[in-house]
Structure formats: C-alpha cells, structure tokens
C-alpha cells in the first residue's frame, strides 16, 4: 500500500513540476514577445536587421529550466510574433535558428557551472558561437532566401547597406561589416544586461529550477550560485 502511495505521490510531483515548467516557459515567452516588438534599427547595419532585448528572458529560461526549454521558449516567441511579420516569416525563422544556437550554447555550458562566473562564461561562449555560426548561415541561407521569397536580391541589400556603411561593397563585406558586428553587439548587450541582473534573479533561477523538477531528480542547492 505504501509503495502505491509513494508511486502516486511521485506521479503527482512530476505532474506538478511539469505544470510549473510549462507555466514558467509561457511567462518567459510572453515577456520575450513584448520585448521583440520593441525593436530598433542600428547605425551602419543592414536596414532589415532590428535589435531587441527579447533574448534576455529566453536566456533566463535556458538557465532556469534548461537549454531545450530555452529553445522551446525561442520557438514560442517567434511563433507568437509571426502574425506581425513583415518578411513572410523569414525573419522569424532566422531569429529562431540563431536565437536557439545562442541560448542552447549558453544553457548547456551553464549546466556545468551554475554560478555567476559560469553564467558569464556561458554567455560569452554563446556570443562567439552565434557570431561564427551566423557567417555561413547568412551567406548561404538568409540572403538567398530573401531574394527568392521576397524578391529582394542580395545586390539590393548591399546597396541599401552601403548607403549607411561604405565598408559594405560585396556579399562577403556585407557579412563581415553588417551581420558579424550586429550579432556581436546583440550578444554582448544581452550578456551585459544579464550579468547585472543575474545576482538579483539568481535565487529566482535556482527556485524555478528546483520547482520544475521532480523531487527525486532535483539538484542540490549550489552554495556558490551568487558568487
């Protein structure tokens, strides 16, 4: 009888943990969507690249819930934003892929060292991975698909960007002087803000992490979390 009771309690705990995980993911996705709408253009950058702070709650989700959940929050963010797309979904698809690379890299790295220092290392590594990944991704995927789906050839994008950044004169220079600085800037700004808010939200991250896992698999509290 007691074994059945333990099994029932364990199932209820897992169900409650899953409910909390889904709720936390939904809240973070909603925050990310709001921030995604608050986008701005950056000087010297391609005009269709918009900067926003939506990766911050997604990154917090990857830290608190795990890298896979971070990717799911990234997906929800872009799906919810899809009705307001101005690029027939290309921008959202690109944002999902690059954002997932960023938060999953940070999330997997952070799992190995759940301290403030570990968070900083994971974010800097994620920024480097994102920037390097974006070079072939934009060269072979984003720019060609803009041309084929939206009818905006790469030459037109180069011309628009050259008007605000004279260093951009070819497809490769567009990548190196447009996309690379943009991804570096975005990653570093997200890192900077998350670094300063990490200490006050570290307890929330730890609490969310423990509450969204079944007791049997819940991790021990890391005494070095806020160091």
C-alpha positions in Angstrom: 0.0 0.0 0.0 2.8 2.4 0.9 4.6 1.6 -2.3 1.5 2.5 -4.3 1.2 5.7 -2.2 4.8 6.6 -3.0 4.2 5.9 -6.7 1.1 8.1 -6.7 2.9 10.9 -4.8 5.8 10.7 -7.2 3.5 10.9 -10.2 1.8 13.9 -8.7 5.1 15.6 -8.0 6.2 15.1 -11.6 2.9 16.3 -12.9 3.1 19.5 -10.7 6.7 20.0 -11.8 5.8 19.7 -15.5 2.9 22.2 -15.0 5.2 24.7 -13.3 7.7 24.2 -16.2 5.1 24.9 -18.8 3.8 27.9 -16.9 7.3 29.4 -16.5 8.1 28.8 -20.2 4.8 30.5 -21.2 5.5 33.6 -18.9 9.1 33.9 -20.3 7.9 33.5 -23.9 5.3 36.3 -23.3 8.0 38.6 -21.9 10.2 37.9 -24.9 7.4 38.6 -27.3 6.8 42.0 -25.7 10.5 42.9 -25.9 10.6 41.6 -29.5 8.1 44.3 -30.5 10.3 47.0 -29.1 12.9 46.7 -31.9 15.1 49.4 -33.2 17.5 49.9 -36.2 21.2 50.2 -35.5 23.6 52.7 -37.3 25.7 51.2 -40.1 23.8 48.0 -40.1 21.6 46.4 -42.8 18.2 48.2 -42.6 16.3 44.9 -42.2 18.3 43.9 -39.1 16.4 45.0 -36.0 17.8 45.0 -32.5 15.7 44.0 -29.5 16.1 42.6 -26.0 13.9 39.5 -26.4 16.8 37.1 -25.9 17.2 38.1 -22.2 14.1 36.2 -20.9 14.8 33.4 -23.3 18.3 33.2 -21.8 17.0 33.3 -18.3 14.7 30.4 -19.3 17.7 28.4 -20.6 19.5 29.0 -17.3 16.5 28.2 -15.0 14.8 25.4 -17.0 17.5 24.0 -19.3 18.8 24.5 -22.8 16.0 22.5 -24.5 13.3 24.6 -22.8 15.3 27.7 -23.8 14.9 26.6 -27.4 11.2 26.0 -26.9 10.7 29.5 -25.5 12.6 30.8 -28.5 10.2 28.9 -30.8 7.1 30.2 -28.9 8.4 33.7 -29.1 8.8 33.6 -32.9 5.5 31.8 -33.5 3.5 34.3 -31.5 5.3 37.2 -33.4 4.6 35.5 -36.7 1.2 37.3 -37.4 3.1 40.6 -37.3 5.9 39.5 -39.6 7.0 41.8 -42.4 9.2 39.2 -44.0 6.7 36.4 -44.7 8.2 34.5 -41.7 11.8 34.6 -42.9 12.9 37.0 -40.2 11.2 34.8 -37.5 12.8 31.6 -38.9 16.2 33.2 -38.9 15.7 34.6 -35.4 14.6 31.2 -34.1 17.6 29.4 -35.6 20.2 31.9 -34.5 18.5 32.5 -31.1 18.4 28.8 -30.5 22.1 28.5 -31.2 22.7 31.3 -28.7 20.6 30.1 -25.8 21.3 26.4 -26.2 25.0 27.0 -26.2 24.7 29.2 -23.1 22.3 26.7 -21.4 24.4 23.6 -21.9 27.6 25.5 -20.7 25.8 26.9 -17.7 24.6 23.4 -16.6 28.3 22.5 -16.0 28.8 25.5 -13.7 25.7 27.1 -12.2 27.5 30.2 -10.7 27.6 33.8 -11.8 31.1 33.2 -13.3 29.7 30.2 -15.1 26.8 32.3 -16.5 29.3 34.9 -17.8 31.5 32.3 -19.4 28.5 30.6 -21.0 27.1 33.9 -22.4 30.4 34.9 -23.9 30.9 31.5 -25.4 27.4 31.6 -26.8 28.1 35.0 -28.3 31.2 33.7 -30.1 29.4 30.6 -31.3 26.4 32.7 -32.6 28.7 35.1 -34.4 30.7 32.3 -36.1 27.6 30.3 -37.0 25.9 33.4 -38.5 28.6 33.9 -41.1 27.8 30.8 -43.3 24.2 30.8 -42.2 23.5 34.3 -43.5 25.7 33.8 -46.6 24.1 30.6 -47.8 20.6 30.8 -46.2 19.3 34.2 -45.2 20.4 36.3 -48.1 19.4 33.8 -50.8 16.0 33.2 -49.3 15.3 36.9 -49.0 15.9 37.1 -52.8 13.9 34.0 -53.7 10.9 34.6 -51.4 10.7 38.4 -51.1 12.3 39.2 -54.4 15.0 41.3 -52.7 18.3 40.4 -54.4 21.5 40.5 -52.4 22.8 43.3 -54.6 19.9 45.5 -53.5 20.6 44.7 -49.8 24.3 45.6 -50.4 23.3 48.8 -52.0 20.9 49.8 -49.1 23.6 48.9 -46.5 26.3 50.7 -48.5 24.3 53.9 -48.2 24.8 53.8 -44.4 28.0 51.8 -44.2 30.5 52.5 -47.0 32.6 49.4 -46.0 29.9 47.2 -47.4 30.6 46.7 -51.2 30.1 42.9 -51.7 28.3 39.9 -50.3 31.2 39.0 -48.1 31.8 42.5 -46.8 28.0 42.7 -46.0 28.5 39.6 -43.8 31.7 40.9 -42.2 30.7 44.5 -41.7 27.0 44.0 -41.3 26.0 40.7 -39.8 29.1 40.0 -37.7 29.0 43.3 -35.9 25.3 43.1 -35.4 25.5 39.6 -33.8 28.5 40.6 -31.7 26.7 43.7 -30.5 23.5 41.9 -29.7 25.2 39.1 -27.9 27.4 41.4 -25.8 24.5 43.7 -24.9 22.4 40.7 -23.8 25.4 39.4 -21.8 26.0 42.8 -20.2 22.4 43.2 -19.1 22.0 39.6 -17.9 25.3 40.0 -15.9 23.9 42.9 -14.0 20.5 41.4 -13.3 21.9 37.9 -12.6 22.6 38.3 -8.9 19.1 39.6 -8.0 17.4 36.9 -10.2 19.8 34.1 -9.3 17.5 33.0 -6.5 14.6 33.0 -8.9 16.6 30.9 -11.3 17.5 28.4 -8.6 13.9 28.4 -7.2 12.4 27.9 -10.7 15.0 25.1 -11.5 14.1 23.2 -8.3 10.4 23.7 -8.5 10.2 22.5 -12.2 11.9 19.2 -11.5 10.5 16.2 -9.6 11.9 15.9 -6.1 13.8 12.7 -7.0 15.8 14.5 -9.6 16.0 18.0 -8.1 19.6 19.3 -8.0 21.2 20.2 -4.7 21.4 23.9 -4.0 24.6 25.4 -5.3 26.1 27.5 -2.4 28.3 29.3 -4.9 25.3 30.5 -7.1 25.7 34.2 -6.4 29.5 34.3 -6.3 
